[in-house]
Amino acid sequence: MASPHHESHDQDPALRPDAPPAPAAPPVTDNRVSGTTAGHVVQAGAIHGDVYLSAPTGPPHRPVPYQLPPDPAHFTDRRTELDALDGAAGAPAVLVGVGGVGKTALGIHFLTRRRDRLPDGQLYIDLRGFPPGDPVDPGEALDSFLRALGVPPDAVPPGLAARSALFRSVTHGRGLGLLLDNAVSAAQVRPLLPGPGTHLVVVTSRRRIAGLRLDGARFVDVPPLTRTAAVRLLDRLVDDERTGVDPQAADDLAELCGGLPIALRAVAGQLAQRPSRTIGRMVADLHRERTRLGALTADPDDTEEIPVRATFDSSYDALPPDAARLYRLLGLHPGPDTDIPAAAALADLPPDTTGDLLDTLATASLLESPTSGRYRFHDLLRLHATEKAEAHDTPTARAAAVDRVLGYYLDALVAADLVVRPYSDRSTGAPPPAHPRRFAGSAEALEWLEAERHNVRALVRFAADSGRPAAACELADGLWPLLLYRRHYPLWLEVDERAIAAARDLGDERVEADMLSRLGLAYLSMGDHRAADERFRAALDIRNRIGDRAAIADLVHRRGLAALRDDRPDDAIRHLRTALAIDEELGRARNQALTLLELGRAMYGAERHAEAGAVLERALDLIDGAADPYNRARIEVMLGRVLAESDRAAAEERLGGALVVMAELNSLPGLAEAHEALGDLARRAGRLEQAAAHYAQALTASERLGRSVAVERISARLAGLGH
C-alpha cells in the first residue's frame, strides 16, 4: 500500500464554514425570467426602498420514500403470522426467529400489501445487529430516514436525542411503513420509532427484545415453514414438474432443509441451474453432506445449523470454479455490499466477467441483489463464504484480494474528490487499478460517495485494525467531499478519530494535524464549540512545530470562529487579527476577506460598530464578487446590520442587494440571514407588516435548515408583532 498523500485541508477553500453549501458553480443569471419557475423569483436592477420576497403559496413538497426491497416473488404461506401482524396495528410488531427463517421476507410482504394504507411512504434499514460486522448506530439510521423524508443534510441535528425528536416531529400525524431489519437491542430500535400517526412498524430480530415491551411491542414468532408450505415454496422456486414427479423426494428435501427458506432457496437454485438433476439425487447429496457435517459438529442433532450448512455447502460445490472463487473472495470484502467494479477489483477480473459471475451467484441464491447493480450476502452466507476462503485460499491470496479492493477504493475516492474539488492536488501515489472508477461530474461523484459510504467506513475500520494505518488515513481522507457537503456527522467523527490514531501509529504529524483540524470543524458544525477549539488547538501545536504558516492562519481563523460562536467576542477578535496578519503576509486576498467578515461580526457583537464597519468595507474591497458572489453577499448582509445602527437607508440598500444575490444562488442559509436582517431593520423603522413578511421568510428557511435557536428567536419576534 502506498504511503498516504495528504494535502492540507486547512488550505481547502471549500473547507471554510463560510463556503457555499454546494460544490457546483453558481448559475449565470441575468434580468430575465423564462420557462417554469418555482420558489423565489427576483428581477432587479438598482435596489431602492423596501425589499421583501413573498412566501411561495401551497404546502411544501414532502418526498414519499419507497425504500422497501422488492416483495419476494415466491412468498409462501405465513397466514398465521400475517394475521398476527394485522392484529398488531398501532404498535411495533417484532418478528422473532432464527437466521434464514424468512423474517425479512415476511416483513417486506406485509408492508407491501399494506402500501395503500401508508400514504407517506415506506422506510427500510438493515440494522446489521448480528455478526459479521458491527451494528448500525441508531443515529446514523435516523440521519438516513430524515434525509429520505426531505430534511436537508444541514438541518439534521448531530445528537441522537435531537435526531430522534426531529424524526418524531417529522412523522407526527403521518402514515408510514417502517421495516427495522436485524435489530439487536431496544436501545437500537427505540430512537427509530416514529411520532403518533397511522404507522405500521415491523422489527425483525433473532432475539426476543424484551425491552420493547415498554414501547407496547407485540411479538410474533416466525417458526420454520411447515412441511406442506416448504414443499409449496420449493415447487414455486423450481417451477417445473420435478417436485410433482417425486412428491416423496420433495417432502424429504423440504425436511432436510429444516423448513428454512434460505436453505430451500439455495437447493432450488441448484435445481434451476441443473434441469436434469432429479429431486431424489438432490436428497441423496444432502443426506451425505448432512452426515459429514454431523460428524464434524459438536451437536450432531442441531436442527438449525446443520440443514443450513449442508445446503450452503452443496450449493457451493455445484458452482463453476470462477464463481466459487468469487464467492469466497466476496466473503473477505469488509463492506456490507458491493457493486460490479469493486467485485472485479477484488477478484482481479474484467467487470463484464465479474457481472456474469455475480448473476450466477444470485441465481444460485448465494447472493442477494436488492437494487440493480449492487449485491450483498445474507449474514449466514457471508460467514460461510469467509470460512470457504480460509479453507481454500492461501493467506497470500487472501491478502492480495483485500489489497486490490482497498486500492480500487482509494483510487476511486481520489477520482471523486478531483471532480468535486477540481482545485485539489490529491493522488494515491500508486498506479491505477486495471478498471478504474471515473465520474462525469460532481453530482455523480457525490452520489457514488453517498452509496459507498458504509463500505468506506468498513474499509477504514478494517485497515486500522489490520495493520494498514496508511490506508486507513487515505480512506478517511477520501471521504472529505462527502463529509463537507453532506455532513454525515457520526461517520465524520468515527473516520477522523480512526485516522488520527492511524497517523500517530505512522508518526506522521502532518496527517495528524490535518485530521485534528477536520475533526474540529465537525464539532464546530455540530455546535460543540469547546470540543472544536480543543482539536484546533492541538492541530495548531503541531503546525507551529512544523512551521506551516498557511495552515496556522486557517487554524487560528477557526479558533476565532469557535470563540465567536461560544459568545467570546474578545477572544474571537484576538484570534482573527492573528490570522489576518498571517494572511496579509502570505498575500491571500480571499482568506483576508473572509477573516475580515468574521472580525466584523465579532466587533459588532462587542458593540464596536465603527470598527466593524471599517473592516467589512475592507473585506468588500478584497473579495471578488464575480468569482465569489455568495461570500460577497454575506459581507453585505453583515455590513447592512452594522449600518442599521447609523444609516438605515444605506443598510436597506446593502441588505436588499444581498437578498437578490442569495435568491439567485438559491442559498437557503443566505436567504434566512438576509430576511432576518431586513425584518429587524423594518421593525426598528416601524414598518411592522414588512417586518413580519421578512421574519416569516426567515422562519421558514430556518425551520428547513433545522436551526432551532434561530427558529426560537425569529418566532419570538413574530409573536412580538402579534403574528
N, C-alpha and C positions, 0 to 999 in steps of 0.2 A: 504494500500500500504506500502511495506517495506521501511525502511529508505535507502537512497542511499548508495551504497558501491562504493567507487572510489579509484582505485589505482592512484598513481601519474603518469600522462602522461609524466612528465619531466624525469622519470626514464625508460621510454619505449625505448629499443634500436632501435626500428623501427622509433621512432619519430624524430631522428636527421635528418636534411636535407641532411646529407651525407650518409643516409641509401640507400641500393639498391632499385630500383624502383618497385620491386615486392616482394610479401611475400614468393614465392617459393624459396627453396634452390637452389643454382647454380648447374648445371648439373655436373656429374662426367665426366671428359674428359681425353683422352689420345691422343697419336700422331697417330691416325688412322682416315681415312675418309671412310665411307661406306654408301650405300643407296643413296637416293636422297638428294641433298644439295641445299640450296638457300642462297643468301646474301654472307656474309663474310665466307670464309673457311681459317683457318690458321693452318699450321703444322710447329712446330718449336721445336728445342732443345735449344741450346745456341743462343743468338742473337748477331750478329756482323755486323757492317757496316749498309748500308742503309736498311730501312724497310718502306714499304708502302703497302697499300691494294688497289687493283684496284676496281673501281666502278662496281657494277653489271650492266650488259647490259640490255636493254629493258626498257620500261616505267614502273614507279612504279605502283603497284597494287592499284586500286581505288575501294573500295566496292560499290556495287549498291544496295542501300536500297529499300525495298518494304514494307513500313510501313502502307499503307492504310488498314483499316479494310476490311473484305470481301464485295464484291459487294452484295447489298441486293437481295436475291433470287427472291423476288416478286415485284421488282421495276416496277412501272406502270406509263405510260403517261409521262408528263412533256416535251412534244415535243417542246413547245414554249420556255421553259426555257433552254433546251439543245441547241436549235438553237442560243439563245442569248449568251450562254457560248461559242459556236463556234465563234460567232462574236466578242467576247472579246479577242481572241487570241492575245498575245503580251502585254496585260495589265491585272492587277489584276482584277478578277471578284468577286464582293461582292454579295453573296446571302442573301437577306433580307426577313425575315418573322417571324411570331410568333413562340413561342416554340412548338415543336411537329409537325410542318408542313412538315418536311421532308427535310430540307436544307442539313443536313449532308449526308443523303442517296443520294440526288441529286449530291452533290459534289463527293462522292465516285464513283457513277455510271459514271459520266462524265469522271473522270480521269482514271478509269479502262478501259473504252472504248478507251481512247487515249494512252494506255500504249505503243503501238508500236511507238508513236511519242516522247517518253520520255526515251531515251536510258540510261540515268544516274540514273533512279530510281524515287521513289515517297516518299515524306516525309509527315508525318502527326503529328499534335499536337492538343490536346484539350486544348484550352487556358482558359477554365473554367471562362468565363467572366461574368457569371450570377449566382446569389445565388442558392444553398448554397455554402459556401466555398469562398476562395479568388482567384482572377485571377492569372494565371501563369505569373511570371515575364518573360519578353522577353529575358533577359539574360540567364535564365535557359533553355528556349526553344532553343536558339542558341547553348547552350552547348550540348543539345541533338542532334541537327541537325549536328553540326560539328563532333561529335564523330561518328555518323552514316555514315558520308562521309569519315571517315578514319583518321581524325585528332586525334593524340594521346592525352590522357587526359592532360598530362603535357604541351601540346602545345596549349591548349585552353586558350586564354588570359582572365584575370579576369574581365575587364571592359566591359560594354555594347557596347560602341562605338568601342572598339577594336575587340570584337567578331563579331559585325555586319560587320565591314570592312573585317575581315578574311572570313566571310561567303560569302560576295560578291566576294571576290577574288577566293575562292574555287569553286564557282558556275559559274564564268565567262566563257562564251563560251560553257556551257554545256546545256543539255536538261533535266530538272527535272520537276516533278509534285509536287506541294505543296498544301496541304489542311490545312488551318489555321482555325480551327473549334471553334465556340463560342467566337469570338473576341468581345471585349467591346469598344476599342478605337483605334484611329490611332496611338497613342504612343505605343500601344501593338503590332500592326501589322507592322509598318514601318521598324523597325530594322530587321524583318524577311524576307524582300523582297530580292530576290537573285540578283546577278550581271547580266549583259547583257547575254542573251542566248536564246535558244528556249524553254523557260519555260512556264508552264501553272500553274498559281497561282489562287487558289479559296479560298475565305474567306467566312465564314458564320457568321451571326450576327442577333440578334433581333433588332438591331438599324441600321439606315442608317448612317454609319460613314462618315460624310461629309468631314472630314479632309483627307480622302484617295483620294479625287478628285485631290489633289495636286500631287498624285503619278500616275495619269492617270487612276484611277479605273473606271470600268464600273459596274453599279448597276443593279442587276437582281432581281426583286420582285418575291417571291415564295408564291403565294396565296394557300389557301386550294384547295384540289382536286375538280374538277367538280363532279357533281352527278354521271355522267356516269363513270368517272375514279375511283371514290370512290367505286362504286359497282364492277367494274372490279377488283380492288385490293382486295376487300372483297372476291370475288369469288375465286381468286387465293390463298388467305390465308386459307380459309376454305377447299377448294379443295374437295368438294363433291356436290351433286345435290341440296342442300337446297336452295341456292340463286336462282336457276332456278325454283324450285317448287313454290316459292312465290316471284316473282320479285318485287311486290309492297312493301312487307315487307323488302326486301333487299334495296329497294330505300329509305324507311323510316329510316332504320338503318343507311345508309350512311349519311342521313341528320342529324340524331340525333348525329352522331359523328362529325358533323361540317366539314366534308371533311378533317379531320386531320389524317394523317397516324398513329400517335401514339395512337389515340383513336381507330381507325379501327383495329390495331393490337391487342389491348387489348381485344376487343369484339371477334375478331377471335380466340384468344387464349382460351377464354371461350368455344366457339362453338366447337373448335377442341377437347377440353377435355371432352365435353359432346355431343357425337354424336346424342343423342336422342332429344336434345333441338332444337326446331324449331326457325327459324328466327323471326316469329311472336311473340313468347314468349319472345325472347331477346328484341324485340322492346317494348313490354309491360313493361318489367322490367326497361328498360332505361327511358321510359316515367315516371314511378313512381319515379325513382331516380332523374330525372331532375326536376320534380315538387317539390320534397323535397328540393333540393338544391336551387331552385329559391326562395323558401320561406325563406331560411336562408341567402341568399346573398343580399348585398346592392343593386346590379344591377341585377335583375332577367332576363334582356334581354342581358346579357353578352354572346356574341356569341362565345367567345374563352374559357373562364374559365369553364362554366357550362358543355359543352359537354365533356371536358377532365375529370373534376372531376366526372361526372356521370359515365363515362366508367371505370375510375380507381376504384371508389367505388364498382361498380358492379363486376369487376374482383376480387377485394379483397374479397368481400363477398362470391365468389364462391370457394375460396381456402380452402383446408383442414386445420384444426386448427393448426397443426405444421408448415405448410408452411406459414400461416398467421402470426404466431408468429415470424418466422424467418424474414419475410418481414418487420415487424415492427422494429425488433431489428437492422436489417441492416441499417435502417434509422438513427440509433444512432451512427453508426460507423463513427468516424471523418474523415477517409481517403477517397480518391476518388474511390477506388475499393477494392476488397477482393479476397482472394483465399479460398479454402475449409477449410484448417486448421484454419485460422483466423475466418471464419464464424462459425466453430464448437465451438471455444472457446467462441465467443460472445453469442451463443445460448446454450452453455453447453450441446452439443450433440456429439455423435460419428461422426468422419469425414465421414464415409460411408453414414450414415443417412443424414448428412448435404449436402453431394453432391447430393443425390437424391432430397432433398427439393430445392436446388438451381436450379436443372434442371427443377423442377416443376414450379418455378417462371419464369425461362427463357422461358419455353414452353408457359406460360400464357402471355408472352411479358411484364412482370413486371420487368425483369432484362435483361441486355444485356451481352453477353459473347463474346467480341471481339477476345479473344485468349483462347486457351484451358486451362481450369482450373482457369480462372480469370473471375470475374463478376463485373458489375457496373450498377448503376442506370442512366437513363436519369434524369437530374436535377429536372424535374417536378415530376417524380415518387419518387425521394428521399424526396422532400418536403411532398408528400402525405404520404409516409411511416412514416416519423417523426411525422406528425400530428396524424396518427393512433396510434403510440406508446404512444404519450402524452395523447391520449383519453382512451386507453385500458390498459396500463401497469402502475403500481404504481411507484412513484418516487424511491422507494427502488429497485424494479425490474429493472428499467432502469439503476440506478447507478451500480447495481451488474453486469449487462451485459457489461457496459463500463469498469468496473474494470477488468472483465475477459479478455477482449480483450487487455487491457493495460498489464495485467500480462502475456498474451501469447507473446506479442511482446517483453517485457522486457526479458523473458526467452530465446526467440529465438535470440535476439541480443547478449546476453551473450554467447549462444552456438556458434553463428557465430564468435564472437571475439576469443573464445578459440581455434577454428580451424585455423583461420587466424594468430593469435598470440599465439602460444601454451605456451609461457612463461608468459602469463597473468594470474593473480590470481583473475580475476573478478568472482563475484557471485551476484545474486539478493538478497540473504538472505531470499528468500521465497521458499516454496515448488513448484516444477514444476507443470505446468498445467496437466490436465488429458491426453492430447495428445500433447506432446511437439514436436517442430520442431528441427530436428537434421540434421547434414551435414556430407557428406562423405569426403570432402576435402576443401581446401581453395578456389579453383575455384568455387565450388558450393555455398559456403558461400558468396563469394563476389557477385556472380550473384543474389543470393536472396536479398542481401542488395541493389543492384542496382535496382531490380524490386520493392522493398518495400520502397524506399527512400521517395517517395511522401507521402505514408501512415505514415511513421515515423515522417516526418516533421509535418503533420497534427496532429498527436498524441502529439507531443511536444507542439504545439500551444494550443491544447485542454487542456492538463494537466496544462500548465502555466496559462491559462485563467479560469480554473475551480477549482482553489484552491488545486491543486495537485503538489506542487513545487518539492517534492522528485521524483515523476515520471518523471517530465519534465527534471530534471538533469540526471536521469538514462537513459532515452530515448536518449537524446543528446549524452551522453557518449557512448551509444551502437553503434552509427553511426561511431565511430572512425576508424575502419578498412576501411570503405568505403571512408571516407574523406582522410585518409592517402594515400591510393593507387589509388584512382580515382579522387581526387581533384575537387569535386563539390563545387566551391567557394561560390556561393550565398547560397546554403544550409548550408555550413560550417559556414558562418558569421551569418546567422539567428539563427541556433540552439544554437550556442555558446553564442550569445548575450542573448537569452532567458534563457539559463542555468545559466548564470552569475546573471541575475535578480532573478531567482528562488533560487539560492544558497544564495543570500543576504536575500531573504524572510525567508529562513530556518535558517539564521545565521551560515551557515557552511562555514568557511573561507577556509578550505582545498579544498573544491569543487570549491569555487570562484577562488582561485589561480590556480587550475588545468585548469579551463576553460579560464581564462585570458591568461594563458600561451599558451594554444592550439589556442586561437584566435590570439595571437601574431604570431604564426607560420603560420597561414593562411595569415596574412598581409605580413609576410616575403616572403612567396612563391609568393605572388601577386606583389611583388616589392615595396610595401609601407613601406619602412624601418623605417620611423619615427613613423608611427602608430604601427608597430610591437614593436619597442623599448618602446613605451608608455605602451603597455599591459604587456610586460616582466617586466618593472619597477614596475608596480602596483602589479603584481604577486609576485615579489621579496620582496616588502614591507611586504606582508602577510607572506611569507615564513620566512623572518627574524624574525617576531614576533613569529611565531610558532617554529622556530628553526630546520627546516628540512634541514640538510646540503647537502644531495644528490640533492634535488630539487633546492637548492640555487646554487649549482655548475652548474647544467644544465641551469638554467635561466641566470646566468652570462655568460655562454658559448654563449647562444643565443643573449644576448646583444652585445657580441663581433661580432657575425655574422652580426647583423643588422648594427653595426658601420662599419664593413668591406665592406659590400655591399653599404653603404652610403658614401663610399670613405673617411672614417675617420680612417686611419690605426693606428694612435697613440691611439685613444680611444679603438679600437679593441684589440690592444696589451695589454692594461691595463686590460680590462675585461677578456681576455683569460688567462692571467697569474693568475688572481684571481681564475678563475675556475680550472685551472691546479693545484694550490696549494691545493684546497679542494679535488679534485680527488686523488691527491697523499696521502692526509691524510686518505681518505676512502679506498685506495688501489684498485681503479677501473682502471685497466690497459687499457681496450679498450677505456674508456672515455678519459683517458690521451692521448692516441694515436690520437684520433680524435680532441681533443683540440690542440695538438701539430701541427697537419696538418693545422688547421686554423691559428694558431700562426705563422707557417712558411709562410703561404700565406700573412699574414699581414706584416710580416717583409720583404718579397720580395717586396711587394707594397711600403714599406717605403725605399727601396733600401739598406736594411741591409742584404746583401746576405750571408755573412759568418754566421751570427747568424741564418738566415733562414735555411741554410744547416745543421747546428748542431741540431736544434730542429726537423727537418724532419728525420734525421738519427736516432734520439732518438725515434721518432714515429714508425719507421720501427722495432726497437728492441722490441717495446711493442705490436704491432699488430700481431695477429695470421693469417698468410697467408692462412693456410688450412681452417680455420673456417670463415675467412672474406676476400676472395680474392679481392672483389670489392674495399673495402676501402684501402687495401694494394696497389692495383694498382693506386688508386687516389693519395696516398702519393708518389708513384714512379713518377707519372706524374709531381707533383709539385716539387719534388726533381730534376727531369730532367730539368725543367725550370731554377731552381737555378744553377745547374751545367753548363748550357749552357753559363753562364757568365764567366766560367773559364776553363772548361774541356769538350769540345764538344763531344769527343769520349765517355766519361763516361755518358754524358747526353743522347746521342743517344742509348746507351745500356739500360739505365733506361727506356726511352720512348718506345723503341721497345718492351721490355718485358711487359710493361704496356698495350701496344696496343694489344698484343696477348691475354692477360687476358680479356680485355674488349670485344674483339671479341668472345672469348669462352663463356663469360657470356651474349653475345648479348645485352650489355648495350649501348644504343644509346647516353646518355649523356657522358659516359666514352669514347666512340669512338670519339665523337665530340671534347672533350678536348684533347685527345691524338693526334689525327690527326692535330689539330691546332698547338699544341706544336711542333710536328715533322715538320710541314710546316714552322714555324718560324725558327727552327734550320737549315733546309735545305736552306732557303732563306739567312740566315746570312753566310752560308758556300758557297754561290754562286751556289748551285745546284737547279737551278730555275725550271726545269721540275719536279723534285721530290717535290719541294715546292708546285707547282701548283697542283700536284696529291693529296697531303695531304690536301691542302686547299679545293679542290673540294669535298673530302670526308667529311671534317668538315662542309662545307657549306650545303651539302645535309642533314647531321644529324641535324644541327641547324635549317634548314628550317622545317624538320619534327617535331622538338621539339617546333617550334613556338618561337624561341629565336631571336627576331627582332634585338636586339643590337648586338648579335654575328653574325647574318647574315650580317648586315651592315659592321661590322668590317672586316669579312673574305672576303666579296665581294670587299672591298676597297683594300685588299692585293692582291687578284687575279687580279684586274684591274691594280695594280702597276706592276704586272708581265706580263702585256699585254694579259690577258685572260678575 
